[in-house]
Amino acid sequence: MTQGETVPAAALNWPTMPKPRAGWRLPPNLEDYESTCRTFTWAAARDELPGLPGGGLNIAHEAVDRHAKGDRANRVAIRWRGRRGERRDITYGQLRDETSRFANVLTSLGVGRGDAVFTLAGRIPELYIAALGTLKNGSVFCPMFSAFGPEPVLQRMSIGHAKVLVTTPVLYQRKVAAIRDQMPELRLVILTGEPPAGCDPATTFNLATLMAEASTDFAIVPTNGEDLALLHFTSGTTGKPKGAMHVHEAVVAHHATGRFALDFHDSDIFWCTADPGWITGTSYGIISPLTHGLTMVVDEADFDAVRWYRVLEEERVTIWYTAPTAVRMLMKAGAEMAKGFDLSALRFVGSVGEPLNPEGVVWGQEAFGLPIHDNWWQTETGGIMIANFPSMEIRPGSMGRPLPGIRAAIVRREGDSVVELMAGEEGELALLKGWPSMFRGYLGEEERYRKCFVGDWYLTGDLARVDEDGYYWFVGRADDVIKSAGHLIGPFEVESAVMEHPAVAEVGVIGKPDPVAGEIVKAFVSLKSGFEPSEALRLEILGFARQRLGTAVAPKEIAFADSLPRTRSGKIMRRLLKARELGLPEGDLSTLEGPA
Ligand code: 6R9
């Protein structure tokens, strides 16, 4: 399946997956979908969380401190597995102490409410401690993916007015040192090791030294629900990355959706494979499992089929939340491999981030005896909006049905209003605004935010269909954004970096369908006069882009073209590049400039 391709018709030929066996292990939290949707209110969901003693709401209190006071103090909150086989268990009690220390570190350095604390780190314990300690301090947590290069890091930290960066000495030297003087607002860098020689000791610190001196007593800053908590960058077709702002109130949705869509029960051991550099890894890789007081597994290493099965087996993972690219890689390794491991603890598997092929859903049944439950959401929605719930029949290829408290529709924009379409018609997926984890803005970009709404509807930019029974089917994106291995990549960010190569005259970037990653980033480049296409130059530009953008964002392929198709207004027609790449009809060319 690739984006832009229609799922429903093909998918309807797949058998509907059976509901889980009655009475199987644990009754699902969402037993009766219709009646729960009728009675559910966000106000009642809010009342299930105690809030701060004295009033207010803070994500870290719900996720950590309230459990640390009670029976869960000695329960493992984070079970960390290091890349080289290291292990570390952090109990709720210890997590409270460590995050309080970190909050004290920030306070002692003069970092306060509303200040942006960025991280650039892999999945190491310090990342999780920094995230939750930042929230305790009333500061704003902004995670960046460790495979970003200096360019995406600089962009995001500049737009986000980063005051503090927490990173490792290695990543600092590779990606930050050379751009640090371009970020005058960045006051402090905190490293998870000794600062490299030459760093100013007044602004660059060793985290361990600071933590050792800090107290484990910290009174959480009394934030209110509408106070800014998280800044997550996402990409559009044009322009710079957008900083989606989320508030502490979002925790109400993190908690409720964890219960309904991922079926969290008190005894669960949960593994979300996403990196906190992307929103799934924060909403469900930190916050939601902790608000439920679960034990969550964190694996520092990247995908490896045998390693992943071993994690599932050894940790007795009961709920696993992963992504279609990973499912496709496991499918390549074969169902037989899965059967060689004891996965009997597993009771629910969820997937998000890109279309999950019907084959993947069915393969789960063969490999684990469990179908894979697709669900849908976005950085902007903050939490899961549409899901295949455990109590429901799965229609393979469908994203499922809206969560209780969420009203979705398929619409067509018509000037200042939207028209709701009928079942079966293709249109834009829209959500009625007002759920707690809805983004509150794109930082510094009022206009871009306003354009996402028509009346009370938030328009998602995804094209979809709904069937007669209310199941939603993904069709494609309405824009040129690329989804590669579940990671959202803005073509403009890639084009801007490639353009800086001295031989490049113009560049257009598309998502090229890929059987495993969904899409890969492909750049079409035309050269300045005096430069000739050659394999050496192609490799040089690839290397140049990788150096600037990092492996997460850089093109995997580059092709030379004499010139690129442009509209009369001068925009490169990425859609036409894509159609040509795929050998598809070129569509309406009336706006094309000259012959191309
Ligand atoms: C959580 C996350 C959001 C975009 C979204 C859509 C695509 C996500 C999907 C899916 C088909 C699914 N997407 N889930 N497409 N089926 N189940 O991924 O957030 O990185 O902001 O991406 O991802 O296009 O609009 P984000």
Residues whose N, C-alpha, C, O or C-beta is under 5 A from the ligand:
A	BS01	6R9	T234 T280 S351 V352 G353 E354 P355 L356 D374 N375 W376 W377 Q378 T379 M399 T460 D462 F474 R477 G486 L488
